[in-house]
Amino acid sequence: MLELKDLEVEVSGKRILQGVNLTIDTAQTHILFGPNGAGKTTLLMSIMGFPEYKVTSGRILFNDEDVTHLPLHERARRG
C-alpha cells in the first residue's frame, strides 16, 4: 500500500505541492491525469525520492513504513 498524508514539496525553495493525500491499496491500479503543469510528474518524482524534490511536510508511507526521508535507492529497494 502507498499512502501520502498531507504532503508538501518544494523545489529550489518554491512550494510546488501542498496538502496532497492519496491512498493506493495493494493490487489497485490508478491513473494520474491532468493538464500540463498540474503536478503529475512532480508528485511521482517526490514519491520516488529525487533529491531536488524536498518534502517539507507530511509523510510518504509504503506498506506502513515511513519512507519520507529515505534516499531514492532505498525506496527503490522496497518496491
C-alpha positions as CSV (number, residue, x, y, z in Angstrom):
1,M,0.0,0.0,0.0
2,L,1.1,3.5,-0.8
3,E,-0.1,6.4,1.3
4,L,0.6,10.2,1.1
5,K,-0.5,12.2,4.1
6,D,-0.8,16.0,3.8
7,L,2.3,16.1,1.6
8,E,4.1,19.4,0.8
9,V,7.0,19.6,-1.6
10,E,9.5,22.3,-2.5
11,V,11.9,22.7,-5.4
12,S,14.6,25.4,-5.2
13,G,12.7,26.9,-2.2
14,K,9.4,27.2,-4.0
15,R,6.4,25.2,-2.8
16,I,5.0,23.2,-5.7
17,L,2.7,20.7,-3.9
18,Q,0.6,21.3,-0.9
19,G,-1.8,19.2,1.1
20,V,-1.7,16.1,-1.1
21,N,-3.5,13.0,0.3
22,L,-3.6,9.7,-1.5
23,T,-4.1,6.0,-0.7
24,I,-3.4,3.2,-3.2
25,D,-4.1,-0.3,-1.9
26,T,-2.0,-3.3,-3.0
27,A,-3.1,-4.7,-6.3
28,Q,-5.0,-1.5,-7.2
29,T,-4.4,0.5,-10.4
30,H,-4.8,4.2,-10.6
31,I,-4.4,6.8,-13.3
32,L,-3.0,10.2,-12.7
33,F,-4.1,12.7,-15.3
34,G,-4.5,16.4,-15.6
35,P,-3.4,19.4,-17.7
36,N,0.2,20.4,-18.3
37,G,1.7,21.9,-15.2
38,A,-0.8,20.3,-12.8
39,G,1.9,18.5,-10.8
40,K,1.7,14.9,-12.1
41,T,5.4,14.4,-12.7
42,T,6.3,16.4,-9.6
43,L,4.2,14.1,-7.5
44,L,5.8,11.0,-8.9
45,M,9.3,12.4,-8.6
46,S,8.6,13.3,-4.9
47,I,7.3,9.8,-4.2
48,M,10.4,8.2,-5.8
49,G,12.6,10.4,-3.7
50,F,14.5,12.5,-6.2
51,P,16.7,14.8,-4.1
52,E,15.7,18.1,-5.8
53,Y,12.1,17.5,-4.6
54,K,12.2,18.3,-0.9
55,V,9.4,17.0,1.2
56,T,8.8,19.8,3.7
57,S,5.7,18.5,5.4
58,G,3.6,15.3,5.5
59,R,4.6,11.7,5.1
60,I,5.0,9.0,2.4
61,L,4.2,5.5,3.7
62,F,4.9,2.3,1.8
63,N,3.5,-0.8,3.3
64,D,3.0,1.1,6.6
65,E,6.7,2.1,6.7
66,D,7.5,5.8,6.6
67,V,9.9,6.3,3.6
68,T,9.6,10.1,3.5
69,H,13.2,10.8,4.2
70,L,14.8,7.7,2.6
71,P,17.0,8.3,-0.4
72,L,15.9,7.2,-3.9
73,H,17.9,4.0,-3.9
74,E,16.5,2.8,-0.6
75,R,12.9,3.5,-1.7
76,A,13.6,1.5,-5.0
77,R,14.8,-1.5,-2.9
78,R,11.5,-1.6,-1.1
79,G,9.5,-1.9,-4.3
